[in-house]
Amino acid sequence: MANISLHYSSNAPLAGTFAAFGMILATWRKRTKERRELAQIDSRIARDLGISPTEIQFEVNKPFWRV
C-alpha cells in the first residue's frame, strides 16, 4: 500500500513571502528617497513642473507607506 500524506510541505510559499516583503521594503525606500528629493526642489523648478508649494508639502509630509 502506498504511503500518501495529505500534508504538503514546501519552502516555496515562504520564499515568496520573503520576496514580496523585500519588494515592499524597496518600494518604501524609493518613496522615502523621492519625497526627500521633492522637499529639496526650489520654487522655480516646482513652478516649471506645475507643482505648488502646498502640493509639495502635502506629498513630503506623507508617511512612507502611503501612496
DRENZAZA-277363 format. One record per residue: residue number from 0; residue in one letter; y, x, z of N, C-alpha, C, CB in turn. Coordinates in pm, whole numbers, plus 50000, padded with zeros to 5 digits. Each point is the difference from the previous one (the first is absolute). Glycine has a CB too. Example, Ala and Ser with C-alpha at 12.3 -4.5 7.8 and 13.67 -1.06 7.14 Angstrom:
<rs>
<0, A, <49431, 51319, 50780>, <50119, 49911, 50000>, <50120, 50090, 50000>, <49883, 49811, 50125>>
<1, S, <50222, 50154, 49803>, <50119, 50082, 50006>, <50109, 49923, 50073>, <49937, 50118, 49785>>
</rs>
This chain:
<rs>
<0, M, <49882, 50084, 50000>, <50118, 49916, 50000>, <50124, 50089, 50000>, <49876, 49815, 50122>>
<1, A, <50224, 50147, 49803>, <50122, 50078, 49987>, <50090, 49978, 50121>, <49986, 49984, 49750>>
<2, N, <50082, 50121, 50288>, <50095, 49994, 50111>, <50137, 49965, 49942>, <49867, 50170, 50138>>
<3, I, <50179, 49708, 49883>, <50128, 49954, 49946>, <50096, 49979, 50116>, <49887, 49890, 49800>>
<4, S, <50227, 50174, 50192>, <50101, 49987, 50104>, <50115, 49914, 49948>, <49936, 50224, 50098>>
<5, L, <50110, 49686, 49983>, <50113, 49916, 49963>, <50133, 50063, 50040>, <49853, 49800, 50024>>
<6, H, <50141, 50314, 50040>, <50121, 50069, 50042>, <50036, 50105, 49895>, <49945, 49961, 50246>>
<7, Y, <50175, 50029, 49704>, <50046, 50093, 49897>, <50091, 50102, 50066>, <49983, 49824, 49818>>
<8, S, <49989, 50300, 50162>, <50080, 50107, 50058>, <50051, 50090, 49890>, <49868, 49990, 50213>>
<9, S, <50263, 50027, 49783>, <50060, 50087, 49900>, <50133, 50053, 50052>, <49886, 49873, 49813>>
<10, N, <50147, 50247, 50148>, <50129, 50057, 50038>, <50109, 49959, 49903>, <49881, 50192, 50103>>
<11, A, <50084, 49750, 49785>, <50098, 49964, 49897>, <50108, 49906, 50050>, <49821, 50031, 49833>>
<12, P, <50146, 49860, 50239>, <50108, 49912, 50047>, <50098, 50072, 50092>, <49844, 49808, 49980>>
<13, L, <50104, 50278, 50106>, <50086, 50074, 50089>, <50086, 50099, 49923>, <49832, 49974, 50183>>
<14, A, <50111, 50090, 49717>, <50077, 50093, 49918>, <50112, 49926, 49926>, <49796, 50145, 49973>>
<15, G, <50175, 49734, 49980>, <50102, 49920, 49934>, <50113, 49962, 50094>, <49825, 49913, 49848>>
<16, T, <50140, 50062, 50277>, <50100, 49968, 50101>, <50092, 50118, 50024>, <49840, 49839, 50107>>
<17, F, <50101, 50280, 49903>, <50082, 50120, 50020>, <50090, 50027, 49880>, <49821, 50095, 50147>>
<18, A, <50128, 49883, 49734>, <50080, 50021, 49879>, <50116, 49901, 49997>, <49796, 50084, 49877>>
<19, A, <50178, 49791, 50156>, <50106, 49898, 50001>, <50104, 50034, 50106>, <49837, 49826, 49920>>
<20, F, <50118, 50219, 50196>, <50094, 50037, 50107>, <50085, 50119, 49956>, <49838, 49916, 50173>>
<21, G, <50101, 50179, 49759>, <50076, 50115, 49948>, <50104, 49958, 49899>, <49802, 50142, 50037>>
<22, M, <50165, 49760, 49880>, <50097, 49951, 49902>, <50117, 49928, 50068>, <49815, 49978, 49832>>
<23, I, <50154, 49948, 50273>, <50106, 49932, 50075>, <50093, 50103, 50064>, <49846, 49806, 50045>>
<24, L, <50098, 50297, 50015>, <50083, 50104, 50061>, <50087, 50070, 49896>, <49826, 50033, 50176>>
<25, A, <50118, 49994, 49707>, <50077, 50064, 49893>, <50115, 49910, 49955>, <49793, 50122, 49924>>
<26, T, <50182, 49749, 50067>, <50105, 49905, 49962>, <50111, 49997, 50105>, <49830, 49861, 49876>>
<27, W, <50132, 50139, 50250>, <50100, 50000, 50107>, <50083, 50127, 49999>, <49849, 49857, 50137>>
<28, R, <50086, 50257, 49840>, <50075, 50126, 49991>, <50098, 49998, 49884>, <49806, 50120, 50100>>
<29, K, <50149, 49826, 49786>, <50086, 49993, 49882>, <50122, 49911, 50027>, <49798, 50034, 49851>>
<30, R, <50180, 49850, 50210>, <50112, 49911, 50033>, <50099, 50067, 50093>, <49850, 49804, 49970>>
<31, T, <50098, 50265, 50130>, <50087, 50070, 50095>, <50086, 50103, 49928>, <49832, 49964, 50182>>
<32, K, <50105, 50113, 49731>, <50073, 50103, 49925>, <50106, 49937, 49909>, <49797, 50147, 50007>>
<33, E, <50166, 49748, 49921>, <50094, 49936, 49908>, <50118, 49939, 50075>, <49811, 49953, 49843>>
<34, R, <50162, 49986, 50271>, <50110, 49941, 50079>, <50090, 50107, 50060>, <49854, 49805, 50050>>
<35, R, <50088, 50307, 49986>, <50080, 50111, 50050>, <50091, 50053, 49890>, <49818, 50060, 50164>>
<36, E, <50128, 49951, 49714>, <50080, 50045, 49886>, <50108, 49898, 49966>, <49802, 50127, 49911>>
<37, L, <50166, 49746, 50096>, <50097, 49894, 49972>, <50116, 50006, 50099>, <49818, 49857, 49907>>
<38, A, <50153, 50177, 50216>, <50105, 50009, 50102>, <50098, 50113, 49968>, <49839, 49910, 50170>>
<39, Q, <50119, 50188, 49754>, <50085, 50115, 49967>, <50087, 49978, 49876>, <49827, 50144, 50104>>
<40, I, <50153, 49746, 49825>, <50076, 49973, 49877>, <50146, 49974, 50034>, <49793, 49905, 49888>>
<41, D, <50296, 50158, 50037>, <50143, 49974, 50024>, <50043, 49874, 49926>, <50043, 50247, 50028>>
<42, S, <50076, 49705, 50003>, <50047, 49871, 49948>, <50015, 50000, 49848>, <50118, 49964, 50216>>
<43, R, <49918, 50149, 49725>, <50015, 50008, 49855>, <49867, 49977, 49929>, <50191, 50159, 50030>>
<44, I, <49706, 49906, 50016>, <49867, 49983, 49940>, <49948, 49859, 50025>, <49952, 50245, 50032>>
<45, A, <50071, 49702, 50087>, <49958, 49863, 50030>, <50067, 49901, 49906>, <49965, 50063, 50242>>
<46, R, <50163, 49959, 49733>, <50072, 49913, 49907>, <49942, 50009, 49860>, <50208, 50027, 50137>>
<47, D, <49759, 50095, 49820>, <49937, 50020, 49869>, <49865, 49928, 49990>, <50117, 50222, 49982>>
<48, L, <49811, 49775, 50128>, <49869, 49934, 50003>, <50012, 49848, 50017>, <49903, 50209, 50095>>
<49, G, <50218, 49746, 49938>, <50021, 49857, 50021>, <49951, 49952, 50135>, <49981, 49971, 49758>>
<50, I, <50022, 50119, 50341>, <49954, 49967, 50135>, <50119, 50005, 50094>, <49768, 50092, 49953>>
<51, S, <50249, 49805, 50127>, <50110, 49999, 50096>, <49960, 50076, 50126>, <50082, 49778, 49908>>
<52, P, <50018, 50269, 50167>, <49969, 50068, 50127>, <49921, 49909, 50096>, <50208, 50137, 49972>>
<53, T, <49817, 49734, 50024>, <49927, 49905, 50085>, <49852, 49996, 49961>, <50209, 49864, 50028>>
<54, E, <49764, 50134, 49842>, <49862, 50000, 49954>, <49928, 50130, 50039>, <50066, 49850, 49808>>
<55, I, <50006, 50260, 50183>, <49941, 50128, 50040>, <49964, 49998, 50148>, <50133, 50119, 49821>>
<56, Q, <49959, 49837, 50263>, <49973, 49996, 50144>, <49885, 49906, 50033>, <50241, 50051, 50043>>
<57, F, <49753, 49836, 49887>, <49891, 49905, 50023>, <49865, 50066, 49970>, <50153, 49808, 49943>>
<58, E, <49839, 50262, 49944>, <49875, 50065, 49960>, <49966, 50117, 50093>, <50043, 49933, 49762>>
<59, V, <50055, 50146, 50273>, <49978, 50118, 50085>, <49954, 49960, 50139>, <50173, 50123, 49870>>
<60, N, <49874, 49764, 50180>, <49966, 49957, 50136>, <49866, 49928, 50011>, <50242, 49983, 50041>>
<61, K, <49690, 49995, 49848>, <49869, 49936, 50004>, <49898, 50097, 50060>, <50057, 49858, 49799>>
<62, P, <49847, 50090, 50277>, <49891, 50087, 50046>, <49912, 50044, 49882>, <50001, 49883, 50224>>
<63, F, <49932, 50227, 49789>, <49922, 50058, 49889>, <49889, 49908, 49951>, <50052, 50223, 50090>>
<64, W, <49899, 49687, 49991>, <49890, 49914, 49959>, <50047, 49877, 49921>, <49875, 50079, 50200>>
<65, R, <50255, 49897, 49795>, <50052, 49886, 49924>, <50035, 50040, 49858>, <50087, 49900, 50210>>
<66, V, <49881, 50009, 49698>, <50031, 50025, 49858>, <50144, 49965, 49974>, <49763, 49955, 49933>>
</rs>
